Amino acid sequence: MEASDIKTICVCGAGTMGSGIAQVAAQSGIITIQFDLSVTMLEKSKAAIKRNLEYLLSKERINQYESEAVFNRLSFTTSINDCLADVVVEAIVEKPEAKADLFSRLGAINSTRTIFASNTSSLSITALQQMVPGPERFAGMHFFNPAHLMKLVEVVKGQYTDEHTVSLIYALAQHMDKVPVHCNDAPGFIVNHVARPYYLEAMHLLEAGVADAETIDTIMEATGFKMGPFKLMDLIGMDINYSVSEQVWEALGKPARLTPSAIQRAKVDAGELGRKSGKGFYSYVSGPEARTER
């Protein structure tokens, strides 16, 4: 199979990432199936994609015909039996067992030529490969949030991934107008490994009382970062960001410098997950730019 042979993509998971990936796939001209067990999540995804297309239409980045064409390429389903595609991209909960179970079921109904990719942000691709059929056809395809806007995609090669699979996913990312980078399987891959100190040191400063979250964000943005660490954690989701910190820390032998933050853990335990819950380091009750907690 070559990139030009990819006619259908199935995106499993209708959360923020899954929704963004489905939109990107459909915008690139590929028939796209979005699967989730929750009808509510599928409806939220459908509404989010509509809003995004309406925004592009209002900015004249697409016309009415293109907007309708994108949406017509999308279908939404709660039945795994509908998940038949040339490429399947998984974007569900960051639990190895859940991912392995999903890929096992997908492998049983799809062609032996189907390519499988995980959007995991930090779980080992090699470890996941050992739990799924056709490990040579399995790789990481890590998009960044929001997936319909962020250009970077990490194409992650596991120990058993063949070169054809890597090349195909790389070419697919390019076809989606993304900027793919090759990466061998490693804790946190590239970005999430490098980014740990950005988040952790910011929270150390907050914990020590050096400055509040808003001040730290303002300073970092003034020095060239597009988004400060606390705003970024709220955007990503506190639970997801904390989970990545734990996974990288444990995979590297629990070095003290990468110890997950107790402040962030408390946020997760309190259900203060950021934008998606309405409160994180910032309050979003009055909109996304509401001030930080004091």
C-alpha positions in Angstrom: 0.0 0.0 0.0 1.2 3.5 -0.9 -0.1 6.8 0.6 -2.1 7.4 -2.6 -3.9 4.1 -1.9 -5.3 5.4 1.4 -9.0 6.0 0.8 -10.4 5.5 4.2 -9.3 6.3 7.8 -11.0 5.2 11.0 -10.3 7.4 14.1 -11.1 5.6 17.3 -12.0 8.0 20.1 -14.2 11.1 19.9 -12.5 13.2 22.6 -10.7 16.4 21.8 -7.8 14.7 20.0 -9.9 12.2 18.1 -12.2 14.9 17.0 -9.3 17.0 15.7 -7.7 14.1 13.9 -11.0 13.1 12.2 -11.4 16.7 11.0 -7.9 16.8 9.6 -8.3 13.4 7.8 -11.6 14.5 6.2 -10.1 17.9 5.2 -7.4 16.1 3.4 -9.9 14.4 1.2 -10.1 11.0 2.9 -13.3 9.2 3.8 -13.2 9.2 7.6 -15.0 7.1 10.1 -15.1 8.2 13.7 -15.8 5.5 16.3 -16.6 5.9 20.0 -18.8 3.8 22.4 -20.5 7.0 23.6 -23.2 8.7 21.5 -22.7 11.8 23.6 -19.0 12.0 22.7 -19.7 11.5 19.0 -22.3 14.3 19.1 -19.8 16.6 20.8 -17.2 15.7 18.2 -19.6 16.4 15.4 -20.5 19.8 16.9 -16.9 20.7 17.4 -16.0 19.9 13.8 -18.9 21.9 12.6 -17.8 24.9 14.7 -14.3 24.6 13.3 -15.5 24.5 9.8 -17.8 27.5 10.3 -14.8 29.4 11.7 -12.7 28.5 8.6 -15.6 29.5 6.4 -16.0 32.9 8.2 -12.3 33.6 7.7 -12.7 32.6 4.0 -10.1 29.9 4.3 -12.6 27.5 2.8 -15.7 28.0 0.8 -19.2 26.6 1.4 -18.7 23.8 -1.0 -15.5 22.7 0.7 -17.1 22.9 4.1 -19.9 20.6 3.0 -17.6 18.3 1.3 -15.5 17.8 4.4 -18.5 17.0 6.5 -19.9 14.6 3.9 -16.7 12.6 4.1 -17.3 12.0 7.8 -19.4 9.3 9.4 -19.9 8.6 13.1 -20.5 5.2 14.7 -20.7 3.3 18.0 -20.3 0.0 16.3 -16.8 -1.4 16.0 -17.9 -3.5 13.1 -18.0 -0.2 11.1 -14.3 0.4 11.7 -13.1 -1.0 8.4 -10.4 1.2 6.9 -7.0 1.4 5.2 -5.6 3.1 8.2 -6.8 3.1 11.8 -5.7 5.8 14.2 -6.4 5.2 17.9 -7.0 8.1 20.3 -8.6 6.6 23.3 -7.8 6.6 27.1 -4.0 6.3 27.9 -4.3 2.7 29.3 -2.3 0.0 27.6 -4.8 -2.7 28.3 -7.7 -0.7 26.7 -5.6 0.1 23.7 -4.5 -3.5 23.3 -8.1 -4.8 23.5 -9.2 -2.3 20.9 -6.5 -3.1 18.5 -7.1 -6.8 19.0 -10.7 -6.4 18.0 -9.9 -4.1 15.1 -7.3 -6.6 13.8 -9.9 -9.3 13.8 -12.2 -7.5 11.4 -9.7 -5.5 9.2 -7.6 -6.6 6.2 -4.1 -7.9 6.8 -2.9 -4.8 4.9 -4.6 -2.3 7.3 -2.1 0.0 9.0 -2.6 0.7 12.8 -1.4 3.8 14.5 -1.7 5.0 18.1 -1.9 8.7 19.1 -0.5 7.9 22.5 1.6 10.7 23.8 4.0 8.6 25.9 3.1 4.9 26.2 5.8 2.6 24.7 4.9 1.7 21.1 7.1 -1.4 21.4 5.2 -2.6 24.5 1.9 -2.0 22.8 3.1 -3.9 19.7 3.6 -7.0 21.8 -0.1 -7.1 22.6 -1.6 -6.5 19.2 -1.8 -8.6 15.9 0.4 -7.6 13.0 3.0 -5.6 15.1 5.0 -4.8 11.9 1.9 -2.8 10.8 1.8 -0.8 14.0 3.4 2.6 14.8 2.9 5.8 16.7 1.2 8.7 15.0 1.3 11.4 17.7 -0.7 14.6 16.9 -0.6 17.6 19.2 -3.5 19.5 20.7 -5.5 21.0 19.0 -4.8 18.5 16.2 -6.7 20.5 13.5 -4.3 23.4 14.1 -1.0 22.1 15.3 1.4 21.1 12.5 3.7 18.6 14.2 3.2 14.9 14.1 5.7 12.4 15.7 5.9 9.2 13.7 7.1 6.7 16.2 8.9 3.5 15.1 8.6 0.6 17.6 11.0 -2.3 17.7 8.8 -4.4 15.4 7.5 -1.7 13.0 8.6 -2.2 9.4 10.0 0.6 7.3 7.0 0.5 4.9 4.6 1.3 7.8 6.8 4.2 9.0 7.1 5.6 5.4 3.4 5.3 4.9 2.4 7.1 8.1 5.0 9.8 7.4 3.6 10.3 3.9 0.0 10.3 5.3 0.9 13.0 7.8 2.3 15.1 4.9 -0.9 14.5 2.9 -2.8 15.9 5.9 -0.7 19.1 5.6 1.3 18.2 8.8 5.0 18.4 9.5 6.0 14.8 10.5 9.2 13.9 12.3 10.7 10.4 12.6 11.2 9.2 16.1 12.4 5.8 17.5 10.4 4.6 20.5 11.6 6.2 23.7 10.0 7.5 27.0 7.9 10.5 26.0 9.2 10.3 22.4 10.8 13.7 21.6 8.4 16.5 22.6 7.0 15.1 25.8 10.5 14.1 27.0 11.9 17.6 26.3 8.9 19.4 27.7 8.8 17.8 31.2 11.2 20.4 32.7 9.1 23.2 31.2 6.1 22.1 33.2 7.8 20.7 36.3 10.1 23.7 36.9 7.2 26.1 36.5 5.3 24.2 39.2 8.3 24.1 41.5 8.4 27.9 41.2 4.7 28.1 42.0 5.1 25.7 45.0 8.0 27.7 46.3 6.0 30.9 46.2 8.4 32.6 43.8 5.6 33.8 41.6 2.0 32.9 40.7 0.9 31.0 37.7 -0.2 34.0 35.7 3.1 35.8 36.2 5.1 32.8 35.2 2.9 32.3 32.0 3.3 36.0 31.2 7.0 35.9 31.5 7.4 32.8 29.4 5.1 34.2 26.7 7.1 37.5 26.7 10.3 35.6 26.0 8.9 33.9 22.9 6.8 30.9 24.1 3.4 30.8 22.4 1.8 29.6 25.6 2.9 29.6 29.2 3.3 26.3 31.0 0.1 26.6 33.1 -2.1 27.7 30.2 -0.7 24.8 28.2 -1.3 22.3 31.0 -4.9 23.5 31.2 -5.3 23.1 27.4 -3.8 19.6 27.3 -5.8 18.5 30.4 -4.3 18.1 33.8 -5.0 14.3 33.9 -3.3 13.7 30.6 -0.3 15.9 31.4 0.2 14.4 34.8 -0.1 10.9 33.4 2.6 11.6 30.8 4.9 12.9 33.6 4.4 9.7 35.6 5.0 7.5 32.6 8.2 9.3 31.6 9.5 9.4 35.2 8.9 5.7 35.7 10.3 4.7 32.3 13.5 6.6 33.1 14.0 5.0 36.5 12.3 7.7 38.6 15.0 10.4 38.5 14.4 13.0 41.2 14.5 15.9 38.7 11.5 14.5 36.9 9.3 13.6 39.9 5.7 14.5 39.1 4.4 17.6 40.8 2.3 17.2 44.0 0.4 20.4 43.0 -0.6 18.9 39.7 -1.6 15.6 41.4 -3.9 17.5 43.7 -5.5 19.2 40.8 -6.2 15.8 39.2 -7.6 14.4 42.4 -9.9 17.4 42.8 -11.2 17.1 39.2 -9.7 20.4 38.2 -8.5 19.2 34.8 -8.2 22.5 33.0 -10.4 23.8 30.2 -12.4 20.6 29.8 -13.6 20.7 33.4 -13.9 24.5 33.6 -11.1 24.9 36.1 -7.4 24.1 36.3 -4.7 26.6 37.1 -7.2 29.1 35.6 -10.9 29.4 35.9 -12.9 29.1 32.7 -16.3 29.8 34.0 -16.3 33.3 32.4 -14.4 32.2 29.3 -10.9 30.8 28.3 -9.1 34.0 29.3 -10.4 34.1 32.9 -7.8 35.0 35.5 -5.8 32.5 37.4 -6.6 31.4 41.0 -5.0 33.4 43.8 
